[in-house]
Structure formats: structure tokens, C-alpha cells
Amino acid sequence: MTSIIQELGELCGNELYCKREDLLPYSFGGNKARKAAAFFEQIDAGGFDYVLSYGSAGSNHARVVANLCAGRGLDCEIVTPLEASAPSFNLLLTERFGAKRTVVPVSEVHDTIEARLETLRQSGRRPYFIPGGGHGNLGTGAYAECWREIAAEAERLERPFDLVFLASGTGATQAGLVCGALLDGSDTKIVGISIARKCPVGRQVVVDAVRDYLALFDADFTEERIQRTVCFIDRYMGSGYGPGSAETLETVRDTLRRYGLPLDCTYTGKAFRGMKEYLREERISGKRILFLHTGGTPLFFDDLARWNTE
Ligand SMILES: *Cc1c(COP(=O)(O)O)cnc(C)c1O
């Protein structure tokens, strides 16, 4: 699965490019499509007959997993925390793909998943569990691969990207890009704009994911080097996970008008706004910047009704 890199034009005195992961050719795209593809390689090879995963009702991950299951005729079940079960187009799609939904209070999610897997095994099924958001080395590896695409485009353009910005949630996407860049010996700075987690916890989750993935290779990076490479910014997430503030909505509206680029308020709108603020605050200009558009097309339509048109 590959996506295009598009030149968008000027942003705060820099050259802006966008890698359109939102246009990955499966189920409205997004980083969850790229990550899930890696998990389904294992599911297809391992003879599993049931897929269990976890996600909020607005989850892009749940939508993609449910679609991949529907296409294979595989049973699919998504465990959703009661606290994050508001209706959305992703939820509607997940239901239309025939996934079973199990809604429990967030404190019971872990035990519910364990119990479901046990019950399924006892009834003779072969369930496969995909961590929420496609976290883990398979998801990280998918984005280490994505880094190869970015490096190839930089080579074609005969100039590396100075900075890459993206929305960082569970951190697997950022960790994958960081691993790709480290293994490549690249100087490109990867800036994760947090959409929910605060430092230092959010940052440490990315660092741990980087270390877990690099352990698969003969690569000798010190803890200090990894810590220094992971740039995780938590100051642009407003009130945390969920639909963003009025400023985020404004960013979404303006970015569609100016560049024809659809963002959403939960992830990419926060990241795009964070990128602009960061460029201004750090007085960065004359650089070549890449925005990794991580997707969320159905979320764009959830937010559309909230626009004001002035
Ligand atoms: C899940 C998601 C992210 C965050 O990806 P992580 O790998 O969990 O950090 C960013 N953007 C969108 C649109 C997402 O759906």
C-alpha cells in the first residue's frame, strides 16, 4: 500500500508538502489502513477465524478492521468503552460491515477482552486480537516502511524534508517514522503533535515503541539517542482526545479552503494547527516541510455540520 506526496505551496515561509495517507486505497484510507494491512497478513497466514479488537465509537481503526473482516467473511468484534460511544460515521460503517460491538465501561475493557478470547477459544474458535489502533511492532513496522516512501520522494526531489509533522496518538505511527529515519541515518526531524496524551507519559510510549521495534534489528542505538530523537509536543491538543476546540475547527475550515485538503478535528486538524503554531513559535522558515495526513475521512464529515460559514 503506498500513498502520494503532494506539493501544497507556502506555509509560514516554508515549502509545504503532504503525504496523503488519507488516500490509501482501502476503506477511506488513513494510517489505520496501512497498519491493519500488516496485521491481516498474519491473520490470513495463520488460519484465524475471528478478529477481536478495541476502539472508540469514532474509531478509524475499528472501521478499517471491520471492513477487512467483511471482505473475507471473517467474524469481527470491537470492544468499545462506554465513555467513548457517541455516534459517528465510523461507527455506522463499522456496524454496516457487520461487526459485533461490545460496549463496557473503560475500567472493564482489559478483562472483557481477555474473557472474550478465552470463551472463543473454548468454543473451538481461533481468535486473533489486534491491539487498539494497531499498536505494536507490526504497526510500527508499517510506518518504518512508509518512511522508505518518504525517503524515496526526497531523493526524487533532490532535497530531504527538514521536518515531518504528524498527529500522534498511541505513537506507533510516529515510532515507525522515527525508526525508519534512524535506520537510514537521516537528519529529518519527526515532530509528533499529541492529540491526547501529555508528556512525559505520551513521549515515553513513543520511545518504548521505537526501542521495541529496533530490538528486531542488529541496530545499536543508545537510550539517550532515542530519547533525543523523539520529539513529542503536547501543547496543541486543547482538552485532549475528541472533537477539538473552535480554533481546531477554524483550521479545518481554512485548510480545506486554501489547499483543498480535508482534515478532522480529533486528529489531523489538531496536528495541522499545532504545526503552524510550532513553525511560528520556533521561528522556522525556508525549510521543506512534510505533513503526514493520517486520514480520518469519515470524521471530516462528522465535523462538517459544525462549521460556521463566516
Ligand atoms: C489513530 C490516528 C492517529 C494516531 O496514530 P497513532 O499511530 O495511534 O499515533 C492519527 N491520525 C488519525 C486520523 C488516526 O486515526
The ligand as an SDF file (V2000), in Angstrom:
LIG
                    3D

 15 15  0  0  0  0  0  0  0  0999 V2000
   -5.1610    6.7500   15.0140 C   0  0  0  0  0  0  0  0  0  0  0  0
   -4.9210    8.0090   14.2990 C   0  0  0  0  0  0  0  0  0  0  0  0
   -3.7640    8.7800   14.5610 C   0  0  0  0  0  0  0  0  0  0  0  0
   -2.7390    8.4020   15.6000 C   0  0  0  0  0  0  0  0  0  0  0  0
   -1.9340    7.3170   15.1830 O   0  0  0  0  0  0  0  0  0  0  0  0
   -1.0510    6.5700   16.2590 P   0  0  0  0  0  0  0  0  0  0  0  0
   -0.2420    5.5980   15.4990 O   0  0  0  0  0  0  0  0  0  0  0  0
   -2.0110    5.9020   17.2020 O   0  0  0  0  0  0  0  0  0  0  0  0
   -0.2220    7.5710   16.9810 O   0  0  0  0  0  0  0  0  0  0  0  0
   -3.5820    9.9370   13.8370 C   0  0  0  0  0  0  0  0  0  0  0  0
   -4.4840   10.3320   12.9030 N   0  0  0  0  0  0  0  0  0  0  0  0
   -5.5910    9.6280   12.6270 C   0  0  0  0  0  0  0  0  0  0  0  0
   -6.5350   10.1430   11.6030 C   0  0  0  0  0  0  0  0  0  0  0  0
   -5.8530    8.4350   13.3100 C   0  0  0  0  0  0  0  0  0  0  0  0
   -6.9620    7.7320   13.0240 O   0  0  0  0  0  0  0  0  0  0  0  0
  1  2  1  0
  2  3  1  0
  2 14  2  0
  3  4  1  0
  3 10  2  0
  4  5  1  0
  5  6  1  0
  6  7  2  0
  6  8  1  0
  6  9  1  0
 10 11  1  0
 11 12  2  0
 12 13  1  0
 12 14  1  0
 14 15  1  0
M  END
$$$$
